[in-house]
Each structure stands twice: as structure tokens, then as C-alpha cells.
């Protein structure tokens, strides 16, 4: 069976809904039983998982899935499979940390220690679920108005501040293709940086497309860190990296090499996906050059 057929995708959605509601009930029970001792990420899961389930219930029939275009089916497939795995991981964690009546003091202590060890795993699951929600918002599966607002993130950085042309027309299909190409990174499934090349003749709108995508993806928090780099020459790129260092450090102190090394280390330490837009990149200019 074609995994992107209406039948196959509807089956995936039905499987996720079946597993998801059971896990959502367990998360809610855990949350209610431990209101003062629930990690913030578990609270996030308790809020977002029911939202995803409710939204996917609206398109679980073969007829609903059949209406979607191929890009939407690809993204929906990845999100549903990813969310199903997250649910299984959440269930495993709850089994390890949930305390029940009649347990010995030693067993309760062991579970308490285990709960501390699971906090980072829960946090990663929470971040992944947030990423899937943003993907589903982009594809109009989840209503953005239903997603709870979050407090400003102190780890959120961007220097993308350009303005779109007055006559700019958003290319939704192209934006979705870019998002699909970066889906693994956005959903924390791909650890290595992914490259997307926008090609076309001068004046085709490549820069405007990149600007539109960068602004929207950062605002939607699919990328909490997003930087625009001028990459027409090695010198221009190095100068742009200096600007990035200044944006993060809020200071212009230090040599150019020190600032570039800072940016490399800064990106390597990010727990969340980051986006770099290399505007005007000319490969021939960088042959044999180590920036």
C-alpha cells in the first residue's frame, strides 16, 4: 500500500488517535495527582497533546485525507508518525515514574530518583511536540488561535528584520516545500544541518521567498534562532557573522576571529533547531576557503 494513499494515511492517523488518547489520559492523571511536582515540559505535553488529537480527528477519514495535496500528505505523514513515537515514549516514562499506593518506601525513592533522570527526556519530548504543533499550524491542521501563547523565550535570537516588497505575493507551495525539506531538523529527528538551495534567475524572487520564510518560521518558533547572512564573498560572510555575534552578545568587543568562533560555539550549543539564511551565496567564491 502506498504510505501516502488516503487509506494509508488515514490508518496512521487512526492509530495515533487510539494510542494518543490513552497516553493523554495517563498524562492528565499524572498531572492531577502531582500538581506541585510536574515538570513544565509535562505540563506542555498535557496541554498540546489533546490539541493535536482533537485537530487530527477532523481529518481522520479517507475522504478528508484525499483532499490534501502531496506536500501536505508528506508533512502530515511525518508529523503523525513522529507524534505516535512521542506518545509511546511518554507512556514508557510514565510507567517508570508514576507512584502507586502500597509501594515500599525504597521503591518510591527509586521512582523519585528516576523521575529526575527522566526530566530531560520529558523536556525533549515537549520540545518535539511543540515543533510538530507548529508544523500542523502551518498546514492548517491545527488552528493557531487554539495554541496557547508562551512567555517570551530568553534564548530566542534573530537578526532577520528586512521588509517584504509592497507587491510581494506569498508562495505557499514553495514555503511548504522548504518546510518539508527541513522537517527532520524542525522536529528534532535530524541532528545534522540540512541545506535547502533556492535557485533561479536574477529577479525571480529568491531573496523575498527566503525573507518571508525566515520571518515566519522564526515568529512561529519553528526556529527559535534565525540569522540572515550575506554570503556573496568570504569577506561579506565573515562580516555578517560578526554582526550575529553582536546580536547575541550585545557587544562589538573582540577580534573578528574571536567573534566567528563564538558564533560557531553558540550554534553548536543550541538545544533547539536554528536557521541560517545565506543570501547571495556564490559557491565559486568559497573554493578552498575556510570561514
C-alpha positions in Angstrom: 0.0 0.0 0.0 1.2 3.5 -0.8 2.0 5.1 2.5 0.8 8.4 1.2 -2.5 7.0 -0.1 -5.7 8.2 1.6 -6.2 4.8 3.2 -2.6 4.5 4.5 -2.5 8.0 5.9 -6.0 7.7 7.5 -4.8 4.4 9.1 -1.8 6.2 10.5 -4.0 9.0 11.9 -6.4 6.4 13.4 -3.5 4.5 15.1 -2.1 7.7 16.6 -5.5 8.8 17.9 -6.1 5.4 19.5 -2.7 5.5 21.2 -2.7 9.2 21.8 -5.9 9.4 23.8 -4.8 6.6 26.2 -1.5 8.4 26.8 -3.2 11.8 27.1 -5.4 10.3 29.9 -2.4 9.0 31.7 -0.6 12.3 31.4 -3.7 14.1 32.8 -3.9 11.7 35.7 -0.2 12.1 36.5 -0.6 15.9 36.3 -3.7 15.9 38.6 -2.0 13.5 41.1 1.2 15.6 41.2 0.1 19.2 40.7 3.1 20.7 42.6 5.7 18.3 41.2 5.1 18.2 37.5 7.9 19.3 35.2 7.0 22.3 33.0 7.5 20.2 29.9 5.0 17.6 31.1 2.5 20.5 31.6 3.2 21.5 28.0 2.5 17.9 26.9 -0.7 17.9 28.9 -1.9 20.9 27.0 -0.7 20.2 23.5 -1.3 16.5 23.1 -5.1 16.8 23.4 -5.0 19.7 21.0 -3.2 17.7 18.3 -5.6 14.7 18.8 -8.6 16.9 18.6 -7.3 18.6 15.4 -6.4 15.3 13.7 -9.8 13.9 14.5 -11.2 16.4 12.0 -9.3 14.8 9.1 -9.2 11.1 10.0 -11.5 9.9 7.2 -10.1 8.8 3.9 -12.2 11.4 2.1 -10.7 14.2 4.2 -7.1 13.0 3.6 -7.8 12.6 -0.1 -8.4 16.4 -0.4 -4.8 17.2 0.7 -2.1 17.9 -1.8 1.1 15.7 -1.9 3.2 18.1 0.1 0.6 18.3 2.9 0.3 14.5 2.9 4.1 14.1 3.2 4.3 16.6 6.1 1.2 15.1 7.8 2.6 11.6 7.5 5.9 12.7 9.2 4.1 14.6 11.9 1.7 11.7 12.7 4.4 9.0 12.7 6.6 11.3 14.9 3.8 12.1 17.3 2.9 8.4 17.6 6.5 7.6 18.6 6.4 10.5 21.2 3.3 9.0 22.7 5.0 5.6 23.1 8.0 7.4 24.7 5.7 9.3 27.1 3.9 6.1 28.1 7.3 4.4 28.9 8.4 7.4 31.0 5.1 7.5 32.9 5.4 3.7 33.7 8.8 4.4 35.2 8.0 7.4 37.3 4.3 7.0 38.4 4.0 6.1 42.0 1.1 3.8 43.2 -0.4 3.1 46.6 1.2 0.2 48.5 4.7 0.8 47.2 7.5 0.4 49.6 9.5 3.5 50.7 12.5 2.2 48.8 10.6 1.8 45.6 9.1 5.2 45.9 12.6 6.7 46.4 13.8 4.9 43.4 11.0 6.3 41.3 11.6 9.8 42.6 15.3 9.5 41.5 14.2 8.0 38.2 11.8 10.9 37.7 14.7 13.4 38.0 16.6 11.4 35.4 13.6 11.5 33.1 13.2 15.3 33.2 15.5 16.0 30.3 13.8 13.3 28.2 10.4 14.8 29.0 11.8 18.2 28.1 13.0 16.9 24.7 9.6 15.3 24.0 7.9 18.5 24.9 10.1 20.5 22.5 9.4 17.9 19.8 5.7 18.1 20.3 5.8 21.9 20.1 7.6 21.6 16.8 5.0 19.2 15.4 2.2 21.6 16.5 3.9 24.4 14.6 4.1 22.2 11.5 0.4 21.3 11.8 -0.4 25.0 12.2 1.5 25.8 9.0 -0.6 23.2 7.1 -3.8 24.4 8.7 -4.4 21.2 10.6 -4.2 22.9 14.0 -5.8 26.3 14.4 -3.1 28.8 15.5 -5.8 30.5 17.7 -6.1 27.3 19.8 -2.3 27.1 20.5 -1.6 28.6 24.0 0.7 31.6 24.0 4.0 31.2 25.7 6.1 33.7 27.6 9.0 35.3 25.7 11.9 32.9 25.3 15.2 34.3 26.6 17.0 32.0 24.2 15.3 33.4 21.1 17.6 35.2 18.7 17.2 36.7 15.2 18.7 39.4 13.0 16.1 39.0 10.2 14.5 42.3 10.0 14.1 43.0 6.3 10.8 44.2 4.8 9.0 42.4 2.1 8.3 44.2 -1.1 5.0 46.1 -1.3 3.8 43.9 -4.2 5.1 40.7 -2.6 2.8 37.7 -3.0 3.4 34.7 -0.7 4.2 31.5 -2.5 2.6 29.0 -0.1 3.6 25.9 -2.2 7.2 26.9 -2.2 7.2 27.8 1.6 5.7 24.3 2.3 8.4 22.7 0.2 11.1 24.5 2.2 9.5 23.4 5.4 9.2 19.8 4.2 12.9 19.8 3.3 13.7 21.0 6.9 11.0 18.9 8.6 13.6 16.5 10.2 15.5 19.3 11.7 12.4 21.2 12.9 11.1 18.0 14.6 14.4 17.2 16.3 14.7 13.9 14.2 17.7 15.1 12.2 20.8 16.1 14.1 22.9 17.2 11.2 22.3 20.6 9.5 20.2 20.3 6.4 20.7 22.5 3.3 18.0 24.0 1.0 19.1 25.8 -2.1 16.8 28.3 -3.7 17.8 28.6 -7.4 16.5 30.7 -10.3 17.4 33.7 -12.5 18.0 37.1 -11.1 14.8 38.8 -10.1 12.9 35.6 -9.7 12.1 36.3 -6.0 14.6 34.1 -4.2 15.6 36.6 -1.6 12.0 37.6 -1.0 11.0 33.9 -0.5 13.9 33.4 1.9 13.0 36.5 3.8 9.3 35.6 4.0 10.2 32.1 5.2 12.8 33.2 7.7 10.5 35.8 9.3 7.5 33.5 9.5 9.5 30.4 10.7 11.1 32.4 13.5 7.9 34.1 14.6 6.2 30.7 14.7 9.1 29.3 16.7 9.9 26.5 14.4 13.4 28.1 14.6 14.0 30.0 17.8 17.4 31.1 16.4 17.4 32.5 12.9 20.1 34.6 11.3 20.5 36.3 7.9 24.0 36.2 6.4 25.3 38.0 3.4 27.4 35.3 1.6 28.3 36.8 -1.8 32.0 36.7 -0.8 34.0 35.2 2.2 34.7 38.7 3.5 31.0 39.6 3.4 30.1 36.3 5.2 32.7 37.0 7.9 31.3 40.5 8.4 27.8 39.1 8.7 29.0 36.5 11.4 30.5 39.5 13.3 27.0 41.1 13.2 25.5 37.8 14.6 28.0 37.8 17.5 27.0 41.4 18.3 23.3 40.5 18.2 23.8 37.7 20.7 26.4 39.3 22.9 25.0 42.8 22.6 28.6 43.9 22.3 31.1 44.6 19.5 34.2 43.8 21.5 36.7 41.3 20.4 38.6 40.4 17.2 36.8 39.1 14.0 38.2 35.6 14.5 37.0 35.6 18.2 33.5 36.6 17.2 33.3 34.0 14.4 34.5 31.3 16.9 31.8 32.5 19.3 29.1 32.1 16.7 30.2 28.6 15.8 30.2 27.6 19.5 26.9 29.3 20.1 25.1 27.4 17.4 26.7 24.1 18.4 25.3 24.5 21.9 21.7 25.3 20.9 19.3 22.6 22.0 16.7 23.8 19.6 16.8 24.0 15.7 18.5 27.0 14.2 18.2 28.6 10.8 20.9 30.4 8.7 19.9 32.1 5.5 22.9 32.7 3.2 21.9 35.4 0.9 23.7 35.7 -2.5 25.8 32.7 -1.9 28.3 32.1 -4.7 29.9 28.6 -4.4 32.9 29.6 -6.6 33.9 32.3 -4.1 34.4 29.8 -1.3 36.5 27.1 -3.0 39.4 26.4 -0.7 38.2 29.0 1.8 37.7 28.2 5.5 35.5 30.8 7.0 
